[in-house]
Amino acid sequence: MEETKAKILFVDDDNFLRKVYKAELGDHGYEVLLAADGDEGLEKAQLNDPDLIILDMIMPRKDGFEVLTELQNNPTTANIPVIILSNLGQKDDIKKGLDMGAVDYLVKDDTTLEVIVGKVREYLNSKTKSKKARIANGNGDKSAENTEYYKSE
């Protein structure tokens, strides 16, 4: 039986970043879907059932916080792990994104392609944070698993 490629939805309004991440993640064996704004991201998440979403916060139409809220409130998309990749790097923004259910929050200026590929691999294979695990565990308390990010400061 042929192994199915993990499907990643990359939602960002920056055309250059979309192309770079599609190429990089594609080179690592992932199927990459692209969306240029929040509305398109929500539509593609519902239609394509990705294994993981990488989400920008500052976008036209719907910002990333609105998208994350809608993803979490929709039974079809609630178990898809979301990595936030944004220029918003204030502690309050990071805490808000993690509290809203993102599995990770990365600041673009502080993150390399290699780090993101590693995070994608980590969350796709996680026994607690992957989509498969979240479905099996009934998508329990999302905020408790992210406390290490802002507890230390």
Secondary structure as UniProt FT lines:
FT   STRAND          7..11
FT   HELIX           15..27
FT   TURN            28..29
FT   STRAND          31..35
FT   HELIX           38..48
FT   STRAND          52..55
FT   HELIX           64..73
FT   TURN            75..79
FT   STRAND          82..86
FT   HELIX           91..99
FT   TURN            100..101
FT   STRAND          104..107
FT   HELIX           108..110
FT   HELIX           113..125
FT   TURN            127..129
FT   HELIX           131..136
FT   TURN            137..138
FT   TURN            142..143
FT   HELIX           144..146
FT   HELIX           148..151
//
